[in-house]
Amino acid sequence: MSESNINVTPGTGGPNIDLFGVENGNVRQAVVIGDPTTASKVAPVDATLGLSVNIRNTVVPTQSGIVSTVSPIVTTFRTVGIASAPHNLFTLENPVGSGRTIALIRLTVQCEATALSTALVSICSGRTTTLPSGGTVLVADKLETSGSISGIARGATASDGGAATAITATLSQRIWTQFRQRMITAAGYLTTPDNSMLPQTVDDRPLLIAPGGAIVVQAVVAAQTTDHYLVNAAWLEY
């Protein structure tokens, strides 16, 4: 409540500038921050913490500019290929109501084959139409020594080379696609490097997953039971 005021247009009863008294008899102008269209929408001020301000970031953050709450990392168990397609190998979801954004900075696939193959199998990543279900919920670690992880990662088996635990997830739109390696002769053996399932631009601008969103990695065509997959992922939460 102001202790005094100054009439802006003397003699007319017009709008006033509210004033309030402070220590030593000084007087300060009262400024109200809020929605100018209504008197009921006034920004709250805490007696101890002062004015609370929410800042909405409309610019896509860069990886170097993100101050993360936690930095999770996760890997799947060795997943044996199945005859049906598509074969969902991995999903990462940001639960509804998590209050965080996931910034995916690394997503790779390793594939090895134990027999010759004439089939061409591609592996793709993309967002899902709905949140995934099923599969095996993987235990993610983190770079920090403390902090909780909101993201939920799922794999397609619960042990190395174990029985399939199918992930239910529908690909909405492909983001990135790679061929898996294919043995063409039994005379030699080739170990492939990591196949990145994200464009190189994520080194500077991560792929963002908002609450209620998810990404899936899947073998696009029918894989053989002699194919073996590993998926690794790293992300930031802020």
N, C-alpha and C positions, 0 to 999 in steps of 0.2 A: 504494500500500500504506500503510495507516494505521500510525502509530507507537505508538498507544495507543488505548484505548477505555474507555467508561464502561458498566457493566452497568446496564440499565434496571431490572431486578428482581434486586437483589443476593441472592446465595445460591442462585439457581435456575438459573443458567447461561442466562438468558433473552436476548432480543435486545440488541445493543450499539449505542451511538452511537459511530461511528468518529471518531477524532481524528487530526490529523497536525500535526507540528511545522513552524513557519516560522521566520523570522529572529528573532534576539534571544531565543530560548527560548520564544516564544509558541506557543500551541497553537490550532488552528482545527478546527471541526467539519466533517466531510466529508459533503456532501449529493450523492446520486446522483439524476439526473433521467432518467426513462425509463418504460417500461411496468411498472406495479406487479405485473402478473400473472406476470412471468417475469424472471429475473435476466439473461437474455441480451440483452434489448432496452434498452440503455443509450444515452442521447444522447451522441454523440461530442463531445469538447472538443479543439480545436486549441491547441497550446502557444502560438501567436502570436495567432491570431484569436479564441480563446475558444469559447464555446458557439454552435453554429449552430442557428438557429431558423427553421422554415418556418411562415409565416402563411397560412392559407387564408381567402380573402375570400369569404364567403357572401352578401354584399350586392352587388347589381348596381351597378357604379360609375357615377357621373355623369361627363359629359364634362369638367367643370371639375376633377374629382378624379383624372383619369387622368394619370399621369406617363408619357408615351409614349417609347418607344425611338426611333421614327421616325414621321413624318407624311406618308405618300405621297399623291400626287394623280395622276390619270390621265384621259385622254380618248380616245374612239375616233376612228377616221377616219369620214368621212361614209359612212354605210351606206345603200345603196339597198334599198328594200323588195323582197320576193320574193312570188311568187304563192302559195306554200305556207304553211301555218301549223301550229304556232306558229313564229314567226321569232325565234330567240335572238339578241338584239342585243349582249349583254354579260354576262360572268360575272366574279365575284371570288371566289377560293378561298383558303383558308388550308391550306397543305399539311400532311399528316400529319407529325408530328414537328417542326413549326416551333418549338415551345417558346414561342409567342406567342399572344396573343388579338388579333383584329382588332376594332376598334370603328369601325363604319361611321357616319360623321357627315354625309355628303352623297352623294346619288345622284340625278341629274337626267337628263331626256331632253328634247331639242329635236327637233321634227319640222317639216319643210317639205314642201310639195307643189308640183309643177310643172305640175299639171293638175287640172281639176275632178274631184270624186269624190262618189259617192253612197254609198260604203261607210263604215260606222262601224267604226273600228279602235280598240281599247283596248290599252293597254300596261300590263303588270303586273310586279311584282317579287315574289320569294319565294325560299325556300330550295330547294336541290336535293336529290334523293334520293341521288345519288352525286357524286363530284368530276367537274367538267366535263373535256372533252377537245376536241381539234381547235381550230378557229378560228385567230385570229392572236393570239399572246401580245404584249400591248402593253408598251411601255417606260414604266414609271411614273417620275415625278420625285418629289421630296420637298421639304418646306419647309426641312429642315436642309441643311447643307453636307457632312455626312458621315453614315455609317450605312447598313446594308444593309436591303433590303426583302424581307420574307417572302411577302407576298400576291402572288398571280398573277392578273392581269387579262387577260381575253380579249375581243377584238372579232370582228365578223363580216366584216371585210374588212381587207386589208393596205394600202390606199391610199384616198384620198378618191374615192368613186364607183367604186372598183375592183370586181373580181370577188369574188363571195361566197366566204368561207371559213367553212363551216358549223361552228357550235359545237354539240357534242353535250352536252346537259344536259337533265335532266327536272325540271320544276317539281314540288315536293312540296306546297306550300301557299302560296297567294297571301298576300302581306303588304300590298300597296298596288296600286291600279289607277287609271289615268287614261285619259281619252279623248285621242287625238291630235287636233290641229286639222284641220279639213276646210274646204277652199275651196268656197264655195257660188256664187260668181260670178267671172267672169273680169275684171270691171270694176275690181276692187281687189285688194289684196294685204295679207295679215295676217301679221306675224311674231309668233309666240307667245313668251311668257316661258318660263323653265325649268319643266318639269313635274317636281315632286319625286316620286320613287318610294319615299319613306319618310315616315312620319307626322312631324308637327312635333315630337313628343315627343323625337326624336333630338337636338334642340338641347340637351337636358339629359341624356337617357339614351340613349346610342348603341345601335345594333343590334350585338350581339356575334356574332362568327363564331369558333368554337373550331377548333383544328387538325382537319382532316378535313372541315370544313364549307365551304359555298359559297352564294352568292346569284346569281340569274339575273334579267335584265331581258329581257322578250320581248313582241313584238307578238302578241296573243292570237288574232286572226283573220287570214285571208289579207290581206296588204297588197298595194298596187299598186306596180308598178315606178316610179311617179312620186312615191313617198314617199321621203323622205330623213331619216335619223336620226343624231343625235349623243348619246352618253351620256358624262356626266362623273361622276367619283367621287372622294371624299376620305375617308381613314380614318386611324386611329391604330393603332399596334402597340405592345403592352406585354407 
